[in-house]
């Protein structure tokens, strides 16, 4: 399948890869037809996905199964009047039906909006009205169902609602409706044909600094993830890949569908009730997972287990993304397993932007080097490229000449927000980093999160990373707090691990710890102990909320 998109697949070095990687975009490309159905035509019995849950459930899907079920889903959607340009909210956790719905919606030209089960009534109302959602498909979880039902009276565009687990009065039973739908489906032509530059997918941003925005991707988005899957996650046909992510996050698009199936890899889905390190490690051992990707938090839990109890020898590649990787976690995991953790970096707005690709040796804590898809630079406030060691904003340049597949089209229905970050052929990611003499990029923080204290610029990640090495610290957020003389000082908001209690002695201990681990001027002059940190529904820390509270009390 890769030969369909890549004039050249193999490269001799990172420099060769960066200079000579090219990708073909088929006319009117539609992933459901041109990848999944094409696999079904060429190798119908080829395994596409293995799904299991905590209750003994297991399903194995071939590409022929996916074609048949997505054709039925397309007929089901069409019977409801869901067609090209209509918007469908998918609140499906890790249920196997997510993949069937996604492919079926692509076949009718509708737009998928993946969403987490953690959404409240307010979140659902906001999303439905901003995106003009026409249908909601959800798991049958009581809390989720109640939130959706409470939101519907204030969500005027929603016409249909369906459940994929247990049937419920007033809701479409998705499973029985899918079973009853016809398998006969023909790819539409003319006005109903969907692909290429047509809208396909919407992600809501994390909302760390304000209300979430809608990231709009078109049908070429999956092609951008060839680099993600084949060159970062290093997947090839037949490899069994597990990305730990609920389907409501953009990380699902990175690791659980698009690039993986283009490569012919097998997607492994563990529909866990809740994350338990031992259970996940047993699953990896049982199914012989060959490629694994998870946020650094998962690895932090793993290294607290006795990893010698598990046979992890099947894993050939371990990747991470979503937040910066603490070097201490990298070293402990490698000591226990012999595996490097291969870090990558990107956004809901993109495919992988930087990564530790196969030709370069990972540097613990670095997000690697730029993807060949994007012309990436680090610039200062004057728009000039920063020399090595100098922090600046990560940008993608020359977008007036070429917009690569994988990059978002706009913030939907928010022209001002789009223009703030994308103008004059440059997209400013809003992330701050620096590069070293070898060309590796190092994450500092969101531009809004960088602390300016007595002439110094201090990124929260390095201070948080230092604090997390102390056994007393379970979680922490580092922010700027107002100061009458220095302007701003470093503040650490800390959630303590079990067995530790707040005290002035502990404050001093943590401050001294940071002074010894990193540059002394970066130590937190203020330490506040809290029971929990403010977070978005995607689990990202809302540092802006901490800053705003401190500024209002100043």
N, C-alpha and C positions, 0 to 999 in steps of 0.2 A: 504493500500500500504506500510506503514512503516514497517509492519511485514516482508515484503520481504527482507528488508535491515537490520533490527535491531533485534538481538536475544533478546534484552531487551530494552524497551522504557522508563519505569518509573524509577526514581531514588529518593532516600530519601534526598540527600544533594549534595552540589557541590563536596565534596570529593568523595562521591559514584559515581557521574557522571564522574569525572575526572579519577577515578581509573578503572571503570568497563564498560564505554561506548565502545562498539565494533560495527563494521559495516561490513556487508557482501557485497562483490562485485560480482554480477553474472557474469558468464563467458561470454565474448564478449558483455558486457553491452552496450546498445545503448538506450539513453534516449527516442528517438522518438518512438521506438518499445516497449521498456520494461516498460515505464511509461505511456506515452500518449495513445498509442494504447491499453495498458493493461487496463487503465481506461475506454476507449471506449468499450472494450469487457465486462468488469464487470458492469459498470454503464454508458451506452451510453448517457443518458439524463442528466448526472451530469454537472452542469455549470462549465466551466473552466475559462472563461474570459469574462469580461464586458468592452467594449471599447466605449468611447465617445469623442467628440471634441467640439470646441467652436462654431460650426456652426449647432448645432442641430443633428449631426450625432450620432447614437448609434447602436451598434451591440452586441449581446450576442452569445457566442460560447459555445456549449457543447463539451465534449471530442469526441463524435461521429463526430461533425463538424470538429474538428481539425484533426482527422484521415483521413476523406474524403478529406479535402483540402490539407493536407500535402502529401497524396498519389498522388493527381493531380499534386502538385508541383514537386514531385519526377519524375513523368513522363515528365513534362515540362523540367526539368533540363536534364534528360537523353536524350530527343530529341535534345537538343543543344550540346550534347557531354560532359556535365558536369558530372563527375564521381568521383570515389574514389581518394582522394588526391588532387583534383582540388581546387583552392582557389577562393572564391566569396566575394567581398566587399559589405557590406550592409549599405547604407547611407539612413536610413529609419525613422529617428526621432522617433515618437511614432506610426507610422502607424500600423494597425492590420496585415498588410502583413508581417511585420518582423517575427512574430511568425510562420506563415505559411512557409516562406522561410527557417527559421532556422531548423524547423522540416523536411522539404523536403530535405534540404542539408544533414542532418544527415542520412536520409534514403538512399541516394545515396553514402554516405561516403565522401562527399566534406567537405571542411574546411570553416567555417564562419569567416569573419573579420568584426565585428561591427565597424562603424565609425560615427563620428559626422557630422552634416551638416555644421559645422563651418570650415571644411577643405578648404584650398586654393588650387590653381593649384599645387603649390610646394609640399604641404602636400600629395596630391593625387598621384603625380608622384613618390614621395619617397615611399609611401606605396605600390603602384602597383608593382614597380620594386623590392623592397626588399622582398615582399611576393610572387612574380610571380602571381599576380591576373589574373584570366582568365575571370571573369565576374563582372560587377558592376550593382547593383540594387539600384535605388535611388528614392527619392521623386522628384516631378516635379518643385520644387522651381527654379525660373529663375537663381538666383545667383549660386545655387548648380550645376545646369545643365551646366551653362557656365564654371564653374571651372572644371568640369569633361571633357567637350568637349575640353577645352584648354589643359588638361593634356594628353589626349589620344595619340596625335602624339609622345609623349615621353614615352609612356607606352606600350612597344612592346608586352607584354604577354596578354593584354586585347583583347578578341575576341568578347565579347558580352556586350551589355548595355541595360538595361530595366528600365522603369519608372512605378511606381505604382499609380500615380494620373492621370494627363491628358496625353493622347497620344501625341507623337511628332515624326515627320518624322526622320527616321534613328535610332529610338529606338524601342525595343520590347515593346509592350503594355502588361505589365505583367498581368493585370486583365483579359483582353479578352483571353490571351493565357492560363491562369490558368483555366478559365471557359471552354475552349475548350478541355483541357487535359483529358485523361481517368482517371477514378476513380479506375481502376483495377491495383493494385500494390502488388507484392509479395516480401517479404524480401529476398534480395540476399543471396546466399550461396557461399562457395568457395572463390576464389580470390576477388570477388566483395563485399563480406561481410565486414562490417565495425563496429568496436566497440572496447571495451577494451582499449588496449594501442595504438590504431591508433590515429593520430592527428584529433581533432574535431574543435578546436576553437583557434583563435589568437587574442590577444589584443595588441595594441600598447601602450607602457608606456607613461606617461605624458611628458617625456622629460624635466623635471625641471632642470637637470644638463647637458644635452647634447641632441643629436638626439634620438628620440624615438627608443626603442628596441621592438622586437616582443616577447611577452610572449606566449608560446605554451602550450596548455592544451590538454589532450587526452579525450577519451570518458568516463572516470571514474570521470571527474571533477564534474558533477552534484551531485554525491553521497556525495561529500564533503560538499555540501550546505544543507544537512539534519540538521546539527548543526546550520547553519545560520538561516534557516527558522523555524525549530521546537523548538529549544532550546533558540535561541536569540530573534527572532521575535515572538516566542511562538504561531505559527500557527498550527491550526488543520483543519480537513476536514470541508469545507463549510464556513470558515471565509473569509471575503472580505478584501483583502490586497492591499494597494496602496504604492508603492515605487516611489518617485519622482525622475525620472532619464530618460534621453534620452536613446534610445537603443544603442547609440554609446559608452557608458561607461561600464566598468566592473561592475559597480553597478547594471546594468540591470540584469546581470547574478546572482548577489547576491539576487535581490529582485523582479524580474519580470518574472521568468520562472522556474528555476530548482528545488530548494528546495521547493518552494511553491506548484508546481504540484505534487511532490512526496508526500507532506503532504495532498494533495487533497483540498488545499485552492483555492479560486477564485481570479484570478489576475484582479485587476482593473487598466485600462489604461485610463488616461486623456491626450488626444492628444492636449495639449494646444498650442496656437499660441505663446504666451509668458507668462512668470510667472507673475501673478497678485495675491497678497495675498487674496484679497476679493473673486475672482473667485474660487480659489482653496478651500478656506474655505466653500464656497457655495456648491461646488461639494461634499466635505466630508459630509456636512450636508444632501444634497439631497439623496445620494446613501447609506448613513448609513455605512460608512467605519468602519471596526472593528479593523484593524491593519494598522498603518501608519509609514512609514520610509522616512526620508528626511535628507539632509545635514544640519548642524547647521545654515547655511545662511537662509534657509527657516524658521526655528524657530525664527531667529532674526527678520525677517519681520513680522511673526505672532504676536509676543509680542508687536509690534508697532500698531497693530489693536486693536479695542475694541472687545476682544474675547467674551464678554458677549452677543454680538449680534448674535452669532452662536450657534446652538445646536450641540455640539461635543460629546454628551453623548454616542454615538455609539462606540467611540474609546476605546478599552480596553488596547491597548499597543501602545506606541509611541517610535520609535527607531531613532537613528541617527548614521551616519558613514560618512567617506569621509574626515573629518578634525576634530581636537579636538573641543569639546563642551565648550564654555565659561560658567563657573558656573553661572554667572548672568542671562544668558538666561534660564538655567535649572530652577532656582528659580522663575523667573517671569512666565514661562510657567506653572510650577506646581501651583503657586498661582492662576493663571487664570483658570486652567482646573482640578486641582487635580491629574494630571498625572505626573509620573516620566518620564523623557526622558532617555531611556535605550541605553547607548552608546556601540558601538562595534568598532572593529579595524581589518583591514586586508589590503590586497593589490590586485592589478590585478593578482599577482602571486599566490594568495591563496584564500581559503574561509575564513570565519571569524577566526581570530587568537586569539583574546581576546574579551570578552564581559561581560556585567553585566547579567549573567544568572539568572534564576528565583529563585534560592536558596540563592542569595546574595543580600544585600541591596546596591543599587547604591550609589556611592560616586560622587557627581557632579565634572566633569572634569576628572574622571578616566575612562580608557577604560575597566575596569573590570579585570577578571581573565582568564587564558589561556583556550582555547578550548581543549577538551579531545583528539581530533584528532592528536594534535601536541605536541611534547616534547619541550616546549618553555623555554628559559632562557634569562637572561640578563648577558652579559659577558664584561670584561674589555679588554684592548688591548693585554693582555697576554693570553686571552682565559679562564680566571678564572671567575667563577660565582660571580656576585657582591652581597654584602650583602645589606639588606634593606637600602634605602636612598641614595645609590650610583648609579650614572648614568652609563649606558653602552649600548652596542648594543643589540637589540632584535635578537635572533637567534633561529632556529629550529634545534634540535640536533638528533643524532642517525638515520640519513637518510640513512646510509650505511646498517642499519638493516631493515628499513621499510619506504617506501615513501607513505604517506597517500593519499587517494583520495582528490582532491581539490587543491593540490600543483602542480605548473607548472612543466613541464618536462625540459625545457631549454629556453634560449633566442635563437630563431630560427635563424640559419645561423650566430651565433655569439658565437663561442666556448670560446673565450677569456673572453667575458663579463660573460658567465655562470660560468667559473672557478673562476673568481674574487669573486663571491658571494657564490658559492656552491662548497665546497671541504672538504675532510676529514670527510664526513658524516654530515657536518654542512652547513645550508643555512643562510647567514647573510642578514637580511632584509634591512640593511642600515638605520634603524630607531633607534633613541636613546630614552631610557625610564629609569625609575627607579621604583622599587616596594616598597611598604610600609610594615610595620610589619604584616599587615593582608593579604598580598599576592596580593593586587590590583596593577595593572600596571598604570603608569602615563607617558603620552607622553611628550617628550622634543622637538624633531624635527628630521629632517633628519640628518644623521651624518655630511654631508657637511655643514649643516646650523648652527650647534652648534658653539657658539662664545667663544673663549678663551681670556679672558681679565684679566691681572694682576694676573694670577694664578687661576681665577675663570672660571668655565664652565657655560655658560648661554644659555639656550634654548630659541629660538625665541618665542615659543607659549605663555609662561607665560608673556612675556613683551607685546606681541601683545594683549593678553587677557586683560591685565591691561589697555592698551591704548583704546581698544574698549569700555570700560566702560565710557569713557569720551564722552560727547555729541558732541564734535567737530569732532570726528574721525568716518569717514564712513568706510574706509578700511586702512590697514597698513601692512607693511612688515618690519620685524626686521632682520638686517643682521650685519655682522662684517665689520667694516671699518678700514683700516690700520692706525696705530698711531706710531709715531717715538719712543715713550717711552714705552707705554703699549703694543705695538705689535698690539693689536686689541681693538677697543672700540665698544660699542653698538650704532648702527645707526637705526633710525626709519624713514622710508619713508611713508609719510602720505597723504591720500586723505581726504580732509575735507568734512564734511557734508554741506548741503545747509545753507546759512546764516552765515558761518564762513569765515574769511579771514586770510591769513598768517600774522604773526607778531612775533616780538621777545618776546613780552609778552605772546603770546600763546605758544611759544616754552618752556618758563620757566614754564608756567602753566601745560603743558603736562609732563614735566620732574618731577615736584613736585608731580603730580598726581601719576605717576608710583612709586615714592619713598614711597608714603603712601600706595599704594595698594600691592606692593611686596617688596622684599628686596632692600634697597636703592642702593646697588652696581649695580643693574641690570638696572638702569635708562638709557635712551638713551642720550649719550653725544652729539650726532648729531641728529638733526631733520630736515628732508627735506620735503617740501610740493610739491606734484606733482598733476597733473590732473588725472592720471591713473597709475596703476601698470602694469608692464610687466607680461603677463600670457601665459600659454600654451593654446592649443585649448580646453583642458578639464577644463579650468578656474582656474588651480592651479597657484599660484604666482611663478614666475621665480626669486627666490632670487639670484640664480647664476648670472643672468644678471646684477642685481644691484651690487653684489660684484665685478664682472669683470670690470664694468665701474669705480667703485671707485678705484680698484687696478691699472687700467691703468692711472688714473688721479693723483695717489699718487706721 
